[in-house]
């Protein structure tokens, strides 16, 4: 590894790529997608057939609660070992891969595949690490994911790190360097996944990435930019895969307990493969996720909301405006001088407390039309939230620690990362 990356949490990795196979059958979407649509994964099964595939190296999250989950995990680990023994991979030593993904909507998303140092990542809400979570980690979701990873010889990443780089200094310059770089894959992804191509960075390109990241990580520049005087630098925020990276962290912490401190740096599990993307990439769109309540009396909810926040009033004004619709009416409540950065934080704080004390349930809905339609029936209401601006992500995490769960969505399910690259995580 070039010394330029030694102080950075993102660095080159020994990346495994499949060989002697059909890439369009190898590469499948992230395991946490289509969890309520078994027909999707059935189609993928039919597409892959008996061909070598990342499908055999992952466990869709829809299977985590299945009756045969332990057998499924054993089979995944066995297949990983067999693929390694059969020479299904070629290894690109100490490298970064520049990726261009043409999405189904024809927008181009650029990224870099490398590995993140889990010693410099913390998912706790009050974290002060260089790499931080963007949403609250649900601890109950980690153990079943640890069960999948703890004995696995390989990892396949779907985690996406975000860099706040409005000047486009890190990733975008690589587009002009493709002509001299080795192209390592170029193919169509299945199931509306679009098209993906990747180039192995040479030494000069990696030095450029390191220099640009170092500039973003400069403490004085960071504090001046965000108007904070004593906050630690946050170089990266998690985009997708918060729980995936938290699982990798947990597995690493377990290995540390069994390993002398002087050997921690050499543990493969200390690092996790991921894709780095610029928050300001034109293809990234933050879409709001609305709240729909079932089994409630809308007027009672509104009255409780007004009581929860002293000074709150009906109508729209200065502060956080919380708009709602129900069968017979619509309206808004304004909360002046809110404690949270975003409307969703103010609303979720109230809803969590309300539903602990009152009957009803909540669902998180994409699309305002869907939310309105669901709220058009008796004993239902929807709170329609505004989209969060990209420029709000880093300041909000710095101020509030993490975002409320289900704050935003980055694209559709078929736009999420597809498994392609792998890395050894056990010696």
KETORVEX-528425 format. One line per 3 residues: their letters; for each residue x, y, z of C-alpha. Coordinates in nm, 3 decimals, padded with zeros to 5 digits. Example, Ala and Ser with C-alpha at 12.3 -4.5 7.8 and 13.67 -1.06 7.14 Angstrom:
as) 01.230 -00.450 00.780  01.367 -00.106 00.714 $
This chain:
xxx) 00.000 00.000 00.000  00.127 00.344 -00.087  00.223 00.537 00.227 $
xxx) -00.013 00.817 00.123  -00.306 00.614 00.262  -00.153 00.523 00.600 $
xxx) -00.342 00.792 00.794  -00.668 00.753 00.603  -00.964 00.525 00.687 $
xxx) -01.011 00.429 00.319  -00.730 00.253 00.137  -00.635 -00.001 -00.133 $
xxx) -00.729 -00.366 -00.084  -00.648 -00.710 -00.221  -00.960 -00.741 -00.434 $
xxx) -01.089 -01.069 -00.574  -01.274 -01.067 -00.905  -01.449 -01.371 -01.054 $
xxx) -01.291 -01.531 -01.355  -01.396 -01.784 -01.618  -01.766 -01.714 -01.561 $
xxx) -02.055 -01.508 -01.694  -02.043 -01.179 -01.506  -02.410 -01.112 -01.580 $
xxx) -02.497 -01.428 -01.384  -02.234 -01.375 -01.118  -02.343 -01.030 -01.004 $
xxx) -02.662 -01.003 -00.794  -02.821 -00.722 -00.595  -02.759 -00.651 -00.225 $
xxx) -02.905 -00.911 00.010  -03.116 -00.655 00.201  -03.333 -00.572 -00.101 $
xxx) -03.668 -00.725 -00.202  -03.715 -00.880 00.142  -04.092 -00.897 00.094 $
xxx) -04.075 -01.006 -00.268  -03.966 -01.371 -00.280  -04.061 -01.379 -00.647 $
xxx) -03.766 -01.150 -00.721  -03.515 -01.390 -00.570  -03.687 -01.679 -00.746 $
xxx) -03.630 -01.507 -01.080  -03.265 -01.457 -00.988  -03.240 -01.828 -00.903 $
xxx) -03.380 -01.915 -01.244  -03.146 -01.672 -01.420  -02.837 -01.804 -01.244 $
xxx) -02.922 -02.173 -01.266  -02.612 -02.384 -01.200  -02.363 -02.115 -01.307 $
xxx) -02.103 -01.981 -01.060  -02.258 -01.679 -00.892  -02.236 -01.443 -00.597 $
xxx) -02.589 -01.566 -00.526  -02.426 -01.877 -00.376  -02.204 -01.662 -00.152 $
xxx) -02.472 -01.451 00.015  -02.788 -01.511 00.212  -03.083 -01.289 00.117 $
xxx) -03.216 -01.126 00.432  -03.558 -01.267 00.357  -03.403 -01.604 00.456 $
xxx) -03.262 -01.492 00.792  -03.577 -01.595 00.974  -03.624 -01.913 00.772 $
xxx) -03.636 -02.262 00.926  -03.314 -02.371 00.752  -03.102 -02.062 00.818 $
xxx) -02.816 -02.249 00.990  -02.795 -02.498 00.704  -02.808 -02.211 00.454 $
xxx) -02.520 -02.032 00.629  -02.308 -02.348 00.631  -02.374 -02.397 00.260 $
xxx) -02.269 -02.038 00.184  -01.942 -02.080 00.375  -01.875 -02.415 00.210 $
xxx) -01.931 -02.267 -00.135  -01.692 -01.981 -00.057  -01.423 -02.229 00.036 $
xxx) -01.491 -02.438 -00.275  -01.479 -02.136 -00.507  -01.143 -02.039 -00.358 $
xxx) -01.011 -02.392 -00.400  -01.136 -02.410 -00.759  -00.963 -02.087 -00.854 $
xxx) -01.284 -01.898 -00.928  -01.113 -01.567 -00.849  -00.819 -01.363 -00.964 $
xxx) -00.663 -01.133 -00.710  -00.577 -00.769 -00.772  -00.319 -00.690 -00.505 $
xxx) -00.321 -00.362 -00.316  -00.550 -00.177 -00.554  -00.849 00.052 -00.593 $
xxx) -01.109 00.011 -00.866  -01.280 00.308 -01.028  -01.643 00.218 -01.106 $
xxx) -01.897 00.369 -01.343  -02.252 00.245 -01.297  -02.509 00.344 -01.559 $
xxx) -02.837 00.314 -01.370  -03.170 00.206 -01.509  -03.272 00.574 -01.533 $
xxx) -02.956 00.631 -01.745  -02.784 00.844 -01.483  -02.416 00.770 -01.423 $
xxx) -02.290 00.698 -01.071  -01.916 00.701 -01.007  -01.736 00.534 -00.719 $
xxx) -01.416 00.374 -00.595  -01.390 00.022 -00.452  -01.147 -00.007 -00.160 $
xxx) -01.154 -00.101 00.205  -01.242 00.094 00.518  -01.050 00.065 00.844 $
xxx) -01.297 -00.050 01.110  -01.076 00.096 01.382  -01.174 00.435 01.244 $
xxx) -01.548 00.357 01.223  -01.805 00.392 01.500  -02.181 00.346 01.471 $
xxx) -02.269 00.483 01.816  -02.487 00.798 01.807  -02.224 01.008 01.989 $
xxx) -01.936 00.883 01.774  -01.640 01.108 01.700  -01.476 00.881 01.444 $
xxx) -01.362 00.955 01.090  -01.632 00.715 00.959  -01.979 00.735 01.113 $
xxx) -02.323 00.583 01.074  -02.603 00.798 00.937  -02.892 00.621 01.105 $
xxx) -02.948 00.459 01.439  -02.822 00.102 01.446  -03.085 -00.149 01.554 $
xxx) -02.875 -00.380 01.771  -03.120 -00.669 01.733  -03.041 -00.677 01.360 $
xxx) -02.671 -00.745 01.414  -02.657 -01.100 01.565  -02.820 -01.282 01.269 $
xxx) -02.584 -01.100 01.035  -02.288 -01.189 01.253  -02.394 -01.553 01.223 $
xxx) -02.353 -01.525 00.845  -02.015 -01.347 00.855  -01.829 -01.486 01.157 $
xxx) -01.698 -01.804 00.989  -01.703 -01.682 00.630  -01.367 -01.684 00.449 $
xxx) -01.484 -01.408 00.213  -01.679 -01.085 00.220  -01.878 -00.938 -00.065 $
xxx) -01.962 -00.572 -00.010  -02.282 -00.377 -00.051  -02.184 -00.097 00.188 $
xxx) -02.156 00.250 00.037  -01.954 00.529 00.198  -02.034 00.892 00.120 $
xxx) -01.777 01.171 00.099  -01.892 01.535 00.118  -01.690 01.660 -00.178 $
xxx) -01.881 01.939 -00.357  -01.570 02.044 -00.551  -01.549 01.687 -00.689 $
xxx) -01.181 01.641 -00.615  -01.163 01.270 -00.522  -01.357 01.049 -00.764 $
xxx) -01.456 01.259 -01.064  -01.099 01.331 -01.191  -01.058 00.956 -01.251 $
xxx) -01.299 00.974 -01.545  -01.032 01.158 -01.742  -00.771 00.894 -01.663 $
xxx) -00.959 00.586 -01.784  -00.769 00.575 -02.111  -00.446 00.466 -01.946 $
xxx) -00.604 00.235 -01.685  -00.670 -00.139 -01.710  -01.040 -00.215 -01.755 $
xxx) -01.126 -00.510 -01.530  -01.498 -00.555 -01.604  -01.768 -00.417 -01.831 $
xxx) -02.113 -00.578 -01.851  -02.490 -00.547 -01.806  -02.643 -00.620 -01.466 $
xxx) -02.958 -00.833 -01.435  -03.303 -00.721 -01.323  -03.290 -00.353 -01.429 $
xxx) -02.953 -00.309 -01.261  -02.816 -00.111 -01.554  -02.454 -00.137 -01.672 $
xxx) -02.128 -00.141 -01.478  -01.764 -00.097 -01.576  -01.450 -00.085 -01.363 $
xxx) -01.085 00.021 -01.405  -00.789 -00.069 -01.183  -00.615 00.247 -01.064 $
xxx) -00.243 00.281 -01.125  -00.002 00.427 -00.871  -00.041 00.785 -00.996 $
xxx) -00.421 00.769 -00.980  -00.412 00.625 -00.627  -00.173 00.899 -00.515 $
xxx) -00.424 01.155 -00.647  -00.709 00.993 -00.453  -00.504 00.992 -00.133 $
xxx) -00.408 01.358 -00.171  -00.769 01.466 -00.230  -00.895 01.265 00.069 $
xxx) -00.620 01.411 00.287  -00.733 01.761 00.194  -01.094 01.677 00.289 $
xxx) -00.969 01.536 00.621  -00.768 01.845 00.717  -00.902 01.942 01.063 $
xxx) -00.884 02.319 01.022  -01.054 02.312 00.681  -01.319 02.074 00.816 $
xxx) -01.403 02.292 01.116  -01.416 02.607 00.909  -01.646 02.445 00.656 $
xxx) -01.901 02.316 00.905  -01.872 02.598 01.156  -01.765 02.372 01.442 $
xxx) -01.482 02.460 01.677  -01.399 02.138 01.855  -01.571 01.853 01.669 $
xxx) -01.363 01.566 01.538  -01.333 01.527 01.162  -01.601 01.317 00.994 $
xxx) -01.453 01.219 00.660  -01.717 00.964 00.557  -02.080 00.895 00.638 $
xxx) -02.254 00.568 00.564  -02.491 00.584 00.269  -02.613 00.227 00.233 $
xxx) -02.520 -00.075 00.440  -02.520 00.075 00.792  -02.599 -00.263 00.946 $
xxx) -02.363 -00.447 00.713  -02.068 -00.239 00.830  -02.179 -00.259 01.193 $
xxx) -02.175 -00.639 01.155  -01.822 -00.629 01.015  -01.719 -00.414 01.312 $
xxx) -01.871 -00.660 01.559  -01.691 -00.955 01.398  -01.363 -00.765 01.410 $
xxx) -01.412 -00.678 01.778  -01.469 -01.047 01.852  -01.145 -01.140 01.682 $
xxx) -00.957 -00.872 01.874  -01.052 -01.043 02.201  -00.876 -01.358 02.081 $
xxx) -00.571 -01.184 01.933  -00.272 -01.009 02.097  -00.292 -00.633 02.052 $
xxx) 00.030 -00.622 01.852  -00.137 -00.843 01.587  -00.459 -00.645 01.546 $
xxx) -00.325 -00.447 01.251  -00.265 -00.765 01.053  -00.613 -00.911 01.104 $
xxx) -00.794 -00.923 00.767  -01.119 -00.863 00.957  -00.994 -00.517 01.060 $
xxx) -01.102 -00.391 00.718  -01.422 -00.414 00.516  -01.458 -00.381 00.142 $
xxx) -01.693 -00.102 00.030  -01.763 00.155 -00.240  -01.686 00.523 -00.188 $
xxx) -01.927 00.764 -00.362  -01.944 01.141 -00.364  -02.251 01.272 -00.186 $
xxx) -02.274 01.530 -00.466  -02.280 01.276 -00.748  -02.567 01.383 -00.973 $
xxx) -02.713 01.030 -00.974  -02.773 01.031 -00.597  -03.117 01.155 -00.505 $
xxx) -03.247 01.170 -00.149  -03.613 01.081 -00.140  -03.824 01.128 00.174 $
xxx) -03.982 00.835 00.354  -04.328 00.926 00.486  -04.499 00.801 00.803 $
xxx) -04.843 00.640 00.790  -05.028 00.560 01.114  -05.289 00.285 01.134 $
xxx) -05.551 00.232 01.404  -05.542 00.589 01.537  -05.779 00.881 01.572 $
xxx) -05.612 01.158 01.369  -05.743 01.445 01.579  -05.615 01.281 01.896 $
xxx) -05.272 01.245 01.737  -05.268 01.612 01.639  -05.370 01.722 01.989 $
xxx) -05.098 01.504 02.139  -04.843 01.655 01.899  -04.943 02.006 02.007 $
xxx) -04.904 01.904 02.370  -04.569 01.733 02.314  -04.399 02.053 02.198 $
xxx) -04.480 02.365 02.403  -04.545 02.655 02.171  -04.652 02.431 01.881 $
xxx) -04.952 02.554 01.689  -05.181 02.459 01.402  -05.088 02.595 01.062 $
xxx) -04.763 02.672 00.885  -04.507 02.915 01.021  -04.144 02.947 01.129 $
xxx) -03.991 02.626 01.257  -04.055 02.264 01.165  -04.378 02.231 00.970 $
xxx) -04.529 01.882 01.007  -04.793 01.830 00.737  -05.053 01.558 00.767 $
xxx) -05.345 01.414 00.570  -05.630 01.186 00.673  -05.968 01.075 00.542 $
xxx) -06.158 01.393 00.614  -05.899 01.665 00.635  -05.543 01.781 00.604 $
xxx) -05.338 02.032 00.791  -05.007 02.112 00.954  -04.852 02.167 01.293 $
xxx) -04.558 02.405 01.334  -04.299 02.337 01.603  -04.101 02.658 01.667 $
xxx) -03.739 02.644 01.786  -03.699 02.266 01.732  -03.418 02.071 01.899 $
xxx) -03.356 01.856 01.593  -03.199 01.958 01.263  -03.466 01.795 01.046 $
xxx) -03.844 01.774 01.051  -03.823 01.396 01.053  -03.632 01.409 01.383 $
xxx) -03.897 01.625 01.548  -04.177 01.403 01.416  -04.015 01.067 01.493 $
xxx) -03.936 01.172 01.849  -04.307 01.241 01.902  -04.433 00.929 01.721 $
xxx) -04.207 00.693 01.916  -04.336 00.834 02.245  -04.699 00.841 02.131 $
xxx) -04.711 00.482 02.008  -04.561 00.356 02.334  -04.863 00.493 02.520 $
xxx) -05.144 00.458 02.265  -05.273 00.190 02.028  -05.174 00.203 01.664 $
xxx) -04.888 00.110 01.439  -04.659 00.289 01.198  -04.533 00.211 00.850 $
xxx) -04.266 00.386 00.643  -04.383 00.464 00.293  -04.204 00.577 -00.023 $
xxx) -04.403 00.816 -00.241  -04.650 01.081 -00.127  -04.927 00.945 -00.352 $
xxx) -04.903 00.603 -00.187  -04.906 00.762 00.159  -05.208 00.977 00.074 $
xxx) -05.397 00.677 -00.059  -05.325 00.471 00.252  -05.439 00.759 00.472 $
xxx) -05.772 00.798 00.293  -05.938 00.528 00.503  -06.079 00.561 00.857 $
xxx) -05.847 00.553 01.158  -05.543 00.635 00.950  -05.327 00.939 00.887 $
xxx) -05.009 01.019 00.702  -04.735 01.268 00.782  -04.577 01.388 00.459 $
xxx) -04.214 01.482 00.502  -03.995 01.705 00.285  -03.691 01.568 00.108 $
xxx) -03.364 01.617 00.289  -03.110 01.819 00.097  -02.773 01.658 00.039 $
xxx) -02.605 01.952 00.208  -02.793 01.866 00.528  -02.652 01.515 00.574 $
xxx) -02.311 01.587 00.724  -02.421 01.886 00.939  -02.712 01.682 01.076 $
xxx) -02.495 01.385 01.172  -02.245 01.626 01.332  -02.524 01.801 01.527 $
xxx) -02.767 01.518 01.612  -02.533 01.218 01.607  -02.738 01.000 01.372 $
xxx) -03.049 01.052 01.167  -03.380 00.903 01.273  -03.442 00.567 01.112 $
xxx) -03.596 00.576 00.769  -03.503 00.939 00.707  -03.425 00.908 00.340 $
xxx) -03.384 00.663 00.058  -03.109 00.671 -00.202  -03.266 00.546 -00.524 $
xxx) -03.473 00.240 -00.603  -03.396 -00.117 -00.502  -03.250 -00.203 -00.843 $
xxx) -03.007 00.091 -00.808  -02.841 -00.054 -00.497  -02.495 -00.211 -00.511 $
xxx) -02.463 -00.544 -00.686  -02.219 -00.800 -00.551  -01.918 -00.838 -00.776 $
xxx) -01.590 -00.790 -00.590  -01.480 -01.002 -00.293  -01.204 -01.004 -00.034 $
xxx) -01.053 -01.262 00.201  -01.136 -01.189 00.565  -00.976 -01.492 00.727 $
x) -00.620 -01.616 00.707 $
